[in-house]
Amino acid sequence: MELINTIFFLTEFEIYQTTIPPPTFSSPQPTPNYKVPSYQSYIGHKMNSMNSLNEAIQEEDAIIHKLESIKAKWYFDMDFSAGPESLYRLKTSPASYDSEVSSTIKWLRPHEFCDDPDYFKSTVKTGNIEFGNLDNHYLSSAVAIITANPAPLIEDLFGSGIDDFKRFGIYTCRFYKNGEWRDIITDTRLPCATKSTAINGQTDKALDVPVPVYSRSADQNEMYMPFLEKAYAKLHGSYESLSRGSIAEALVDLTGGSCNKIALDSDLVKIKCEDGR
């Protein structure tokens, strides 16, 4: 089996090596005799795959059809509702990291806190992730790693039509969990707080605007990070369940590949460095 690429990411103490299999889209099994595509053909294959809808996209289409038939504007995900039961493991016990904002959190759709929302934006701030209250920097780091890769790996995690989230408030994300691809359908409501309380307890009235209280893009109109985080939280049961994870595990969940972590201070690495290997 040929591989799309191998990603290396260096931190102060570790190297992460992630090997990514060919794109499979409609099937989680690798295609026999698969030829590594060019960047352009890879995008074309991704777009073509959108036409051969899998079960999750068919389900999303059925939901949209139902919304249109009853003339409802927005989708509401009742399996991951806009309340403390989706934020915390115990809905009656908010996590300590939200102690200053738990009573002020409001669930807002993108158009309620930004002017021109899209999955991705082509601005100088594109791809720059801001951390929120939740201690899930490992996930943001893993997303930043694959976003920086030339292949459109991050785009492949979103299976919906490009405007579905704007028109109907629904989207689908894919994650590789426990040996299989899982498709997560949810709505676009995000937990938000005013920026003055969401960021380091600042009280500057100029910052008194709502923003997603957890991970977000530096470009407030760029939605891929808070959407991805919400779908990942639904997969795990709550946002709090995402606390304190592993970059290596997140890289596997986001790529369907394998990940090796090499500790730079290990005896084996030191010996190889001394030998020039």
Buried (B, 14 or more C-beta within 10 A) or exposed (E): EEEBBEBEBEEEEBBBBBBBBBBBBEEBEBEEEBEEBEEEEBBEBBEEBBEEBBEBBEBBBEBBEEBEEEEEEEBBBEEBBBEBBBBBEEEEEBBEBBEBBBEBBBBBBBEBBBEEBBBBBEEEBBBBBBBBBBBBBBBBBBBBBBBEBEBBBBBBBBBBBEEBBBEBBBBBBBBBBEEEBBBBBBBBBBBBBBBBBBBEEBEEEEBEBBBBBBBBBBBBBBBBBBBBBBBBBBBBEBBBBBBEBBBBBBBBBBBBBBBEBBEEEEEEBEEEEEEEE
